[in-house]
Amino acid sequence: MNDSPKATHYGVWILNEEKDVKIECYVMDTRERVLSLRGAARTMGLVGNGSQALARNLNAQWIAPFLSEGLKNWLEKANRNELPTYRGVRGQFMPFEASLFVDLCKAYVDALHAGVLQTEKQKQIAERLYAIMTAFAKTGLVAVIDEVTGYQADRDRDELQKVLEKYISAELLPWAKRFPDEFYKQMFRLKGWQYKGKAKTPYAGKLTNEYIYSYLPDGVLDELKKTTPKSESGNRKNRFHQHLTEETGLPNLDKQLQQTIALMKASDTWEEFDMLFKKAMGEPVQMSLEDKSSEVVNNSL
């Protein structure tokens, strides 16, 4: 332990303050740039011991073809419980090399593009790391420009951090949960389905397109399908709402959602909701014989 690298510089990298996405960063006396392994794992949304949680994910067969040699070497050490412990400004910590974190982002993003991700959790991790990797590129270019122009000597100490946080906030927009749980809870109630949170039948997606995206301005749904094509496995890499603009597209989506949820809550059956919905949307409603009979009686009173 006495011979292990010691931190000479320390800081907290705030990727997104609102979502509490942050990692402890260190520069060691060996000039090695490292992250806190626990922080890196937490950023991915993993829980528990950092090394064990990350190793458990990287040991999965589906991600093996996408691991760099550096990650493979790290994983071998993790599996043998041979990961080092460094001395930081706040006690001991397990390091994760900065370059390995970039490799980790790339591995998940490559797996996402290859269409091999099997669970919603895996896709969420990949989307997070894609957002972070994109911000790396943007902020890295800013840092290079600052260095070659000499501006880095004049800028405020936390200015680059603010630039990164700005980029991350923009890139993390796709994480935003645009569809409230209430929308699907009401859909499942009216359909008589058992609601199990994130686990949803593909038919729920079809109904979402039919009652939400189809009522956005003409041509929007067709364009979204073009910009978000399905992979060979039949899944789309991104969600439709990720391609809507903040100024117009997302407000229209939110308005349609809230109106639809209100009509769902006012209905006892899916048929009743469908009739109320079409009436609200200005579409002709075909009434049943029972409805027509009631209308004749009411009109005669």
C-alpha positions as CSV (number, residue, x, y, z in Angstrom):
1,M,0.0,0.0,0.0
2,N,2.9,2.4,0.7
3,D,4.2,1.9,-2.8
4,S,0.8,2.5,-4.5
5,P,0.2,5.7,-6.5
6,K,-1.0,8.7,-4.5
7,A,-3.5,11.3,-5.7
8,T,-2.0,14.8,-6.3
9,H,-5.2,16.3,-7.7
10,Y,-8.8,15.6,-7.1
11,G,-12.2,16.8,-8.4
12,V,-15.8,15.7,-8.9
13,W,-16.9,15.4,-12.5
14,I,-20.5,16.5,-12.6
15,L,-22.0,15.1,-15.8
16,N,-25.6,16.0,-14.9
17,E,-26.4,17.6,-11.5
18,E,-30.2,17.1,-11.9
19,K,-29.8,13.4,-12.4
20,D,-27.0,13.1,-9.8
21,V,-24.6,11.8,-12.4
22,K,-21.1,12.4,-11.1
23,I,-17.7,10.6,-10.8
24,E,-14.7,11.3,-8.6
25,C,-11.6,12.0,-10.7
26,Y,-7.9,11.8,-9.7
27,V,-4.5,12.6,-11.1
28,M,-2.0,10.3,-9.4
29,D,1.7,11.1,-8.7
30,T,2.4,8.7,-11.6
31,R,0.5,11.2,-13.9
32,E,-2.1,8.5,-14.4
33,R,-5.6,9.9,-14.9
34,V,-8.2,7.7,-13.2
35,L,-11.8,7.6,-12.1
36,S,-13.4,6.2,-9.0
37,L,-14.5,2.7,-10.0
38,R,-17.6,3.0,-7.8
39,G,-18.5,6.3,-9.4
40,A,-18.0,4.8,-12.9
41,A,-20.3,1.9,-12.1
42,R,-22.9,4.3,-10.5
43,T,-22.9,6.4,-13.6
44,M,-23.9,3.3,-15.6
45,G,-26.8,2.8,-13.2
46,L,-25.2,-0.3,-11.6
47,V,-25.7,-0.9,-7.9
48,G,-23.6,-2.6,-5.3
49,N,-19.8,-3.0,-5.1
50,G,-18.3,-1.1,-8.1
51,S,-15.8,-3.8,-9.2
52,Q,-18.2,-6.7,-8.8
53,A,-21.1,-4.9,-10.5
54,L,-19.0,-3.9,-13.5
55,A,-17.3,-7.2,-13.8
56,R,-20.6,-9.0,-13.6
57,N,-21.8,-7.0,-16.6
58,L,-18.6,-7.4,-18.6
59,N,-18.5,-11.2,-18.0
60,A,-21.7,-11.5,-20.1
61,Q,-21.2,-13.3,-23.4
62,W,-23.1,-10.8,-25.5
63,I,-20.6,-8.0,-24.8
64,A,-17.4,-10.0,-25.1
65,P,-16.8,-9.3,-28.8
66,F,-16.9,-5.6,-28.1
67,L,-14.4,-5.4,-25.3
68,S,-11.0,-3.7,-25.9
69,E,-7.8,-5.5,-24.9
70,G,-7.5,-3.1,-22.0
71,L,-11.0,-4.0,-20.8
72,K,-10.2,-7.7,-21.1
73,N,-7.1,-7.3,-19.1
74,W,-9.0,-5.4,-16.4
75,L,-11.7,-8.0,-16.3
76,E,-9.2,-10.8,-15.8
77,K,-7.8,-9.0,-12.8
78,A,-11.3,-8.3,-11.5
79,N,-12.2,-11.9,-11.7
80,R,-9.0,-12.9,-9.8
81,N,-9.6,-10.1,-7.2
82,E,-6.4,-8.5,-8.2
83,L,-7.5,-4.9,-8.8
84,P,-5.3,-2.3,-7.1
85,T,-6.3,0.1,-4.4
86,Y,-5.0,3.7,-4.6
87,R,-4.7,6.5,-2.0
88,G,-7.0,9.4,-2.6
89,V,-7.6,12.7,-0.8
90,R,-10.6,11.1,0.9
91,G,-9.1,7.7,1.7
92,Q,-8.6,4.6,-0.4
93,F,-10.5,3.9,-3.6
94,M,-10.4,1.5,-6.5
95,P,-9.3,3.2,-9.7
96,F,-10.6,2.9,-13.2
97,E,-8.3,4.3,-15.9
98,A,-9.9,7.2,-17.9
99,S,-9.0,5.4,-21.2
100,L,-10.8,2.3,-20.0
101,F,-14.0,4.3,-19.3
102,V,-13.9,5.5,-23.0
103,D,-13.4,1.9,-24.1
104,L,-16.4,0.9,-21.9
105,C,-18.6,3.5,-23.5
106,K,-17.5,2.3,-27.0
107,A,-18.2,-1.3,-26.1
108,Y,-21.8,-0.7,-25.1
109,V,-22.5,1.7,-28.0
110,D,-21.0,-0.8,-30.5
111,A,-23.2,-3.5,-29.0
112,L,-26.2,-1.2,-29.2
113,H,-25.6,-0.6,-32.9
114,A,-25.1,-4.3,-33.5
115,G,-28.5,-5.0,-32.1
116,V,-27.4,-7.5,-29.5
117,L,-28.8,-5.8,-26.4
118,Q,-31.4,-8.0,-24.9
119,T,-32.9,-6.1,-22.0
120,E,-34.3,-2.6,-21.4
121,K,-31.6,-2.2,-18.7
122,Q,-28.8,-2.9,-21.1
123,K,-30.3,-0.4,-23.6
124,Q,-30.6,2.3,-20.9
125,I,-26.9,1.8,-20.0
126,A,-25.9,2.0,-23.6
127,E,-27.9,5.2,-24.2
128,R,-26.3,6.8,-21.1
129,L,-22.8,5.9,-22.2
130,Y,-23.5,7.1,-25.8
131,A,-24.5,10.4,-24.3
132,I,-21.4,10.6,-22.3
133,M,-19.1,9.6,-25.1
134,T,-20.6,12.2,-27.4
135,A,-20.0,14.8,-24.7
136,F,-16.4,13.6,-24.5
137,A,-15.9,14.4,-28.1
138,K,-17.4,17.9,-27.9
139,T,-15.7,18.9,-24.7
140,G,-12.4,17.4,-25.9
141,L,-12.4,19.6,-29.0
142,V,-13.0,22.6,-26.8
143,A,-10.1,21.7,-24.6
144,V,-7.8,21.2,-27.6
145,I,-8.7,24.6,-29.0
146,D,-8.1,26.2,-25.6
147,E,-4.7,24.5,-25.4
148,V,-3.4,25.4,-28.9
149,T,-4.6,29.0,-28.5
150,G,-3.2,29.4,-25.0
151,Y,-6.7,30.2,-23.6
152,Q,-6.5,27.4,-21.1
153,A,-4.1,29.5,-19.0
154,D,-6.7,32.3,-18.8
155,R,-10.0,30.4,-18.4
156,D,-11.6,29.9,-15.0
157,R,-10.8,26.7,-13.3
158,D,-14.3,25.2,-13.6
159,E,-15.1,26.7,-17.1
160,L,-14.4,23.4,-18.9
161,Q,-16.5,21.6,-16.3
162,K,-19.4,24.0,-17.2
163,V,-19.0,23.3,-20.9
164,L,-19.1,19.6,-20.3
165,E,-22.1,19.8,-18.1
166,K,-23.9,21.8,-20.8
167,Y,-23.1,19.3,-23.4
168,I,-24.0,16.4,-21.2
169,S,-27.3,18.0,-20.3
170,A,-28.1,18.3,-24.0
171,E,-27.0,14.8,-24.8
172,L,-29.0,13.3,-21.9
173,L,-32.3,14.7,-23.3
174,P,-32.9,11.2,-24.8
175,W,-33.0,9.8,-21.2
176,A,-36.0,12.0,-20.4
177,K,-39.1,10.0,-19.7
178,R,-41.6,11.5,-22.1
179,F,-44.4,9.0,-21.5
180,P,-45.8,9.1,-17.9
181,D,-46.4,5.7,-16.3
182,E,-50.1,6.8,-16.0
183,F,-50.5,6.6,-19.8
184,Y,-49.6,2.9,-19.8
185,K,-51.4,2.2,-16.5
186,Q,-54.6,3.6,-18.0
187,M,-54.1,1.7,-21.3
188,F,-53.6,-1.6,-19.5
189,R,-56.6,-1.0,-17.2
190,L,-58.9,-0.3,-20.1
191,K,-57.5,-3.3,-22.1
192,G,-57.8,-5.6,-19.1
193,W,-54.1,-6.3,-19.1
194,Q,-51.8,-6.8,-16.1
195,Y,-49.5,-3.8,-15.7
196,K,-45.9,-4.8,-15.0
197,G,-44.0,-1.6,-15.2
198,K,-41.4,-1.5,-18.0
199,A,-42.4,-4.9,-19.4
200,K,-44.9,-4.0,-22.2
201,T,-46.4,-6.0,-25.0
202,P,-45.4,-4.8,-28.5
203,Y,-49.1,-4.1,-29.1
204,A,-48.8,-1.3,-26.5
205,G,-46.3,0.4,-28.9
206,K,-48.7,0.0,-31.8
207,L,-51.4,1.7,-29.7
208,T,-49.0,4.5,-28.7
209,N,-48.4,5.2,-32.4
210,E,-52.1,5.1,-33.2
211,Y,-53.3,7.3,-30.4
212,I,-50.3,9.6,-29.9
213,Y,-47.8,9.9,-32.7
214,S,-50.5,9.7,-35.5
215,Y,-52.1,12.8,-34.1
216,L,-49.0,15.0,-34.3
217,P,-48.8,17.2,-37.4
218,D,-49.1,15.4,-40.8
219,G,-46.1,13.5,-41.8
220,V,-44.4,13.5,-38.4
221,L,-44.9,9.8,-37.7
222,D,-43.7,8.8,-41.2
223,E,-40.6,10.9,-40.8
224,L,-39.9,9.4,-37.4
225,K,-40.1,5.9,-38.8
226,K,-37.6,6.9,-41.5
227,T,-35.1,8.5,-39.1
228,T,-35.4,5.6,-36.6
229,P,-35.4,2.4,-38.7
230,K,-35.7,-1.0,-37.1
231,S,-32.7,-3.2,-36.7
232,E,-32.5,-6.8,-38.0
233,S,-33.9,-7.9,-34.6
234,G,-37.0,-5.7,-35.2
235,N,-36.1,-3.1,-32.6
236,R,-35.4,0.6,-33.0
237,K,-32.2,2.0,-31.8
238,N,-33.8,5.2,-30.5
239,R,-37.3,6.1,-29.3
240,F,-39.4,8.3,-31.6
241,H,-39.6,11.2,-29.1
242,Q,-35.8,11.6,-29.1
243,H,-36.0,13.1,-32.6
244,L,-38.7,15.7,-31.7
245,T,-37.6,19.3,-31.3
246,E,-37.8,20.9,-27.8
247,E,-39.5,24.0,-29.3
248,T,-42.4,22.4,-31.2
249,G,-42.3,18.6,-31.3
250,L,-42.1,17.8,-27.6
251,P,-44.7,20.3,-26.4
252,N,-47.1,18.9,-29.0
253,L,-46.4,15.4,-27.8
254,D,-46.9,16.3,-24.2
255,K,-50.2,18.1,-25.0
256,Q,-51.5,15.0,-26.9
257,L,-50.4,12.7,-24.0
258,Q,-52.2,14.8,-21.3
259,Q,-55.4,15.0,-23.4
260,T,-55.4,11.3,-24.1
261,I,-54.7,10.4,-20.4
262,A,-57.6,12.6,-19.3
263,L,-60.0,10.7,-21.7
264,M,-58.7,7.4,-20.6
265,K,-59.4,8.2,-16.9
266,A,-62.9,9.3,-17.9
267,S,-63.6,5.9,-19.5
268,D,-64.6,2.5,-18.1
269,T,-63.9,0.5,-21.2
270,W,-61.5,0.7,-24.1
271,E,-64.5,1.1,-26.5
272,E,-65.8,4.0,-24.5
273,F,-62.3,5.6,-24.5
274,D,-62.0,5.1,-28.3
275,M,-65.3,6.8,-28.9
276,L,-64.5,9.7,-26.6
277,F,-61.0,10.0,-28.2
278,K,-62.3,10.1,-31.8
279,K,-65.0,12.6,-30.8
280,A,-62.4,14.9,-29.2
281,M,-60.2,14.6,-32.3
282,G,-63.0,15.6,-34.5
283,E,-63.4,12.3,-36.2
284,P,-66.7,10.7,-37.1
285,V,-67.9,8.2,-34.5
286,Q,-69.8,5.1,-35.5
287,M,-72.3,4.4,-32.7
288,S,-73.6,0.9,-31.9
289,L,-77.3,0.1,-32.3
290,E,-77.7,0.4,-28.5
291,D,-76.2,3.9,-28.6
292,K,-78.5,4.9,-31.5
293,S,-81.6,3.7,-29.7
294,S,-80.6,5.7,-26.6
295,E,-80.2,8.8,-28.8
296,V,-83.6,8.3,-30.4
297,V,-85.2,8.0,-26.9
298,N,-83.4,11.1,-25.6
299,N,-84.3,13.2,-28.6
300,S,-88.0,12.3,-28.2
301,L,-88.1,13.6,-24.6
